[in-house]
Amino acid sequence: MRRLLTLAGLSLCFALPAVAQEGPPPAELEAEPTSPAALSGIEIALPPGLAAAAERDASGDAVEGRALTDSAMARALGAAVLGDWDVALIHAERAAAGGEARGATMAGHILLNGLSSRGLEEDSAIRWLRRAGEQDEPDALVILSRLATAGRGGLAPFQARAFLARAAEAGDIRAAHEYGLYLMSEGDPGAAPAAIDWLRLASEAGRTEAMLDYAEALGDWVHGPQDLASARTWYARAANNGHGLAAAIAGAMFLEGEGGPADAERGVNLIRLGAELGEPAAMGSMALLLFNGATGLQADPVRGAGWARQGAEAGDGESQFLYAYALATGDGTAQNFEQAYYWVRRSAAEGLADDPGRAQLEAALERALPGPTRDRILAQAAADASPF
């Protein structure tokens, strides 16, 4: 991934008085829970193809009078939308028995995730998914590829490629995207043209996440064309589609003149867009621009500290360092050494442990705070740091 704006341009001054400041302790930050399903990479919500079918079928048309298989599929989709997985499974299996590939996919999805009262039945799930896959049902093939990658259900990792290739060749855009990424991950220079082509197809079809990956493959992948101009174009397209990280990257490229002439106004606007879209890294970049000022952007430490705080609370290391800097110096916010020490320690855990400026600020704050206070904040910062 391309780098974003760096902290190198920030003027740092840490002449802090050695005083024991007993303000309120740093705020407790709750870690977001991670479900077992999320860790496994298997979706609990309906797979995209089934979700789209459910939305289309929510027209209110009566299911009576339809063919039995069609009626069963419609009832399965309706029950799934309502979260009635027992009923959804009954009708999905009926539809699958009648030859409906989407019914087999839904049955496999429900049993794989233990959504119904029958619980987790991986063997049955795999059988249904394989049946759907034999009919080139894209959702089933994508799920099978992920299971194969994980070595689950009696599937082997080498099978993932064939599953994804079939889904992509069947015209599924998500599969085209994932197949392109799979080919990239193999690291085979001979597969590089195919990887680029699949990512291009998914991007041109409007898949925003693919645009980000396509841009990276074009500009930075060792086996890619190293085409920064095209990469910048696709990062900007993804940004216009609402991708915050792409906006931050495109903004940095426009500011620094990578991939074409520098355009400070567009660069700032893209970074602002990324921050407003909720991308933590863009929040840190926006904070840096507001602390330093940029072409066409007046320095505004108060707004800079506000963006740094939001990025810090969202887990971005550079935002955490910038917010610590603001708290330590009182630049844009009330001075608070304890909060500053908390955030500078959090930034170390989020990838800035070796940053000289961060180490300088940490040392200044350690001189300013008494030992018991430092120990308390260290313990809290360690407890709140992301485990990943």
Secondary structure as GFF3:
##gff-version 3
##sequence-region A 1 388
A	DSSP	three_ten_helix	7	9	.	.	.	ID=ss1
A	DSSP	alpha_helix	36	40	.	.	.	ID=ss2
A	DSSP	alpha_helix	48	56	.	.	.	ID=ss3
A	DSSP	alpha_helix	68	81	.	.	.	ID=ss4
A	DSSP	alpha_helix	85	97	.	.	.	ID=ss5
A	DSSP	alpha_helix	101	113	.	.	.	ID=ss6
A	DSSP	alpha_helix	122	134	.	.	.	ID=ss7
A	DSSP	alpha_helix	138	149	.	.	.	ID=ss8
A	DSSP	alpha_helix	159	169	.	.	.	ID=ss9
A	DSSP	alpha_helix	173	186	.	.	.	ID=ss10
A	DSSP	three_ten_helix	189	191	.	.	.	ID=ss11
A	DSSP	alpha_helix	192	204	.	.	.	ID=ss12
A	DSSP	alpha_helix	208	219	.	.	.	ID=ss13
A	DSSP	alpha_helix	228	240	.	.	.	ID=ss14
A	DSSP	alpha_helix	244	256	.	.	.	ID=ss15
A	DSSP	alpha_helix	264	276	.	.	.	ID=ss16
A	DSSP	alpha_helix	280	292	.	.	.	ID=ss17
A	DSSP	alpha_helix	301	313	.	.	.	ID=ss18
A	DSSP	alpha_helix	317	329	.	.	.	ID=ss19
A	DSSP	alpha_helix	337	347	.	.	.	ID=ss20
A	DSSP	pi_helix	348	352	.	.	.	ID=ss21
A	DSSP	alpha_helix	356	368	.	.	.	ID=ss22
A	DSSP	alpha_helix	371	384	.	.	.	ID=ss23
###
